[in-house]
């Protein structure tokens, strides 16, 4: 049971970040600025860009489905108390992430 909780604590934060709609890279058709630079450096044709974009879109959809399935499977194993604790852990993690984001934004304003 302890191993399951540890695995859950590791997997769910990663899954939550990957599916986070607040992620600035989630609007990018290529998964973020790095891939956009690669696409640009490769001088892809419009057709190739569309194909690559479709690959990323399909991958995002599969990952979202996998995250939801994983979360549902883990929640089915946990007791109500454990789910409540996990929800509190997620909330705490999100709060810390938001704090770090605010600090980064403040640093950028200072520059």
C-alpha positions as CSV (number, residue, x, y, z in Angstrom):
1,X,0.0,0.0,0.0
2,X,2.9,2.3,0.8
3,X,4.4,1.7,-2.6
4,X,1.1,2.5,-4.3
5,X,0.9,5.8,-2.5
6,X,4.4,6.7,-3.4
7,X,3.8,5.8,-7.0
8,X,0.6,7.9,-7.0
9,X,2.4,10.8,-5.5
10,X,5.0,10.7,-8.3
11,X,2.7,10.0,-11.2
12,X,-0.2,12.3,-10.6
13,X,1.8,15.5,-10.3
14,X,3.5,14.7,-13.6
15,X,0.1,13.9,-15.2
16,X,-1.4,17.0,-13.7
17,X,1.3,19.2,-15.2
18,X,1.1,17.6,-18.5
19,X,-2.5,18.2,-18.8
20,X,-2.5,21.6,-17.2
21,X,-4.5,24.1,-19.4
22,X,-2.6,26.9,-17.7
23,X,0.7,25.6,-19.1
24,X,1.9,28.3,-21.5
25,X,3.0,25.6,-23.9
26,X,-0.4,23.9,-24.1
27,X,-1.6,26.3,-26.9
28,X,1.5,25.5,-29.0
29,X,0.6,23.1,-31.8
30,X,4.1,21.6,-31.5
31,X,4.3,21.1,-27.8
32,X,6.2,24.3,-26.9
33,X,8.9,26.7,-28.0
34,X,11.6,24.2,-28.3
35,X,9.7,22.1,-30.8
36,X,8.7,25.2,-32.7
37,X,12.4,26.1,-33.0
38,X,13.1,22.6,-34.3
39,X,10.3,22.8,-36.8
40,X,11.7,26.2,-37.9
41,X,15.3,24.9,-38.1
42,X,14.2,21.9,-40.2
43,X,12.4,24.3,-42.6
44,X,9.4,22.0,-42.8
45,X,6.9,22.5,-45.6
46,X,3.3,23.5,-44.7
47,X,2.3,19.9,-45.4
48,X,5.0,18.6,-43.0
49,X,4.0,21.1,-40.4
50,X,0.4,20.0,-40.6
51,X,1.5,16.4,-40.3
52,X,3.7,17.1,-37.3
53,X,0.9,19.1,-35.7
54,X,-1.5,16.2,-36.1
55,X,1.1,13.8,-34.5
56,X,1.3,16.1,-31.5
57,X,-2.5,16.5,-31.3
58,X,-3.0,12.8,-31.4
59,X,-0.3,12.3,-28.8
60,X,-1.9,14.9,-26.4
61,X,-5.3,13.2,-26.8
62,X,-3.8,9.8,-25.9
63,X,-1.9,11.2,-23.0
64,X,-5.0,12.9,-21.6
65,X,-6.9,9.7,-21.9
66,X,-4.1,7.8,-20.2
67,X,-3.9,10.3,-17.4
68,X,-7.7,10.1,-16.8
69,X,-7.6,6.3,-16.9
70,X,-4.7,6.2,-14.4
71,X,-6.3,8.6,-12.0
72,X,-9.6,6.6,-12.2
73,X,-7.8,3.4,-11.6
74,X,-5.8,4.7,-8.6
75,X,-8.9,6.4,-7.1
76,X,-10.8,3.1,-7.4
77,X,-8.1,1.5,-5.2
78,X,-8.0,4.2,-2.6
79,X,-10.3,4.6,0.3
80,X,-12.4,7.8,0.7
81,X,-9.9,9.0,3.3
82,X,-7.0,8.3,1.1
83,X,-8.6,10.1,-1.9
84,X,-9.3,13.1,0.4
85,X,-5.6,13.1,1.5
86,X,-4.5,12.9,-2.1
87,X,-6.8,15.8,-3.1
88,X,-5.2,17.9,-0.3
89,X,-1.7,16.9,-1.5
90,X,-2.7,18.0,-5.1
91,X,-4.0,21.3,-3.8
92,X,-0.9,22.0,-1.8
93,X,1.3,21.1,-4.9
94,X,-0.8,23.5,-7.1
95,X,-0.4,26.2,-4.5
96,X,3.4,25.8,-4.4
97,X,3.5,25.8,-8.2
98,X,1.5,29.0,-8.3
99,X,3.8,30.6,-5.7
100,X,6.9,29.7,-7.9
101,X,5.1,31.1,-10.9
102,X,4.5,34.4,-9.2
103,X,8.1,34.6,-8.0
104,X,9.3,34.0,-11.6
105,X,7.0,36.7,-12.9
106,X,8.2,39.1,-10.2
107,X,11.8,38.4,-11.2
108,X,11.0,39.1,-14.8
109,X,9.4,42.4,-13.9
110,X,12.6,43.4,-12.0
111,X,14.8,42.9,-15.1
